[in-house]
Amino acid sequence: MQDNQETPGRVRRTVNDLVLAEMFIVQATIESANAIGDGITELSRRLADDDEQEGLPKASITGILQRTADDVIEPYTTRFRYFRDVLKDD
């Protein structure tokens, strides 16, 4: 009889965890899309700017792409780590 009483609580907890995980993934996706947009903008500026500005070296295309890739993946890793901590604490 005790299992029947625990089952609704487990189902509720599982659904709550799923909703929380989906909220985190939506937030991470939005941030990731912004990072992609920022990277495209920076890359476009770099490609359009043929002259070095005031003696400063231009950012390399490889550097821009690597930084963009890092910025794109970071929201997912941060949210996943936070989600795991929330589950561990409960």
HELIX and SHEET records of a PDB file:
HELIX    1   1 GLN A    2  ALA A   48  1                                  47    
HELIX    2   2 ILE A   61  ASP A   89  1                                  29    
END                                                                             
